[in-house]
Each structure stands twice: as structure tokens, then as C-alpha cells.
Amino acid sequence: MIDLEKIEALSALKLKGEEKEKIIKDLEEIIEYFEILKEVDTEGLEPLIYTKGIALSLREDKVTESLDIKYIERNRKLFGNNLFRVKRIIGE
């Protein structure tokens, strides 16, 4: 059983009647897919990291020059005390 009230509280969402019905239907379909996947025999299979044969490529870790602080200050209105000031987004 899907506890939609708990999901709403955790996600800070307020869903309306038909939205709740749609979300419940979608979540039930997702759970059904996972139930099907549980039936697949994966015994002896190595975990798959990449699906297209791409290998992890790492760059050499070396010190490089960064942007000049004066350049940043000229091109950024909200800059001061060596910090970027950004609009508050939490607690609005």
C-alpha cells in the first residue's frame, strides 16, 4: 500500500484529488515493474557499469591556473569579499 500522505510530507508537495489518483497509479505501475525485475535470475552476472562499452576516463590531477579574481569581479554583479552572493532559495 502506498502511503501518499507520507510521500507528500517528505517531498513538501500538496497534491489535489486527481493528482493524487494519478501519482498513486504511476507509483503502482513502477512497483509492478520492480516486481517483474525481481524475477530475473542475475546469479553469476557481473554488475554492469556502462551499457555502451565506454571506459571511465580520468584526467591527470595537476595544478592549473584559475580565473583571475579581478576578471570575475568585473563580470559578476553579486560578488564581494571573495564570495559570490546568490538569491536565497531555502525557507522562502
Stockholm file with secondary structure:
# STOCKHOLM 1.0

chainA/1-92         MIDLEKIEALSALKLKGEEKEKIIKDLEEIIEYFEILKEVDTEGLEPLIYTKGIALSLREDKVTESLDIKYIERNRKLFGNNLFRVKRIIGE
#=GR chainA/1-92 SS CCCHHHHHHHHTCCCCHHHHHHHHHHHHHHHHHHHHHHTSCCTTCCCCSCSSCCCCCCCCCCCCCCCCHHHHHHTCTTEETTEECCCCCSCC
#=GC SS_cons        CCCHHHHHHHHTCCCCHHHHHHHHHHHHHHHHHHHHHHTSCCTTCCCCSCSSCCCCCCCCCCCCCCCCHHHHHHTCTTEETTEECCCCCSCC
//
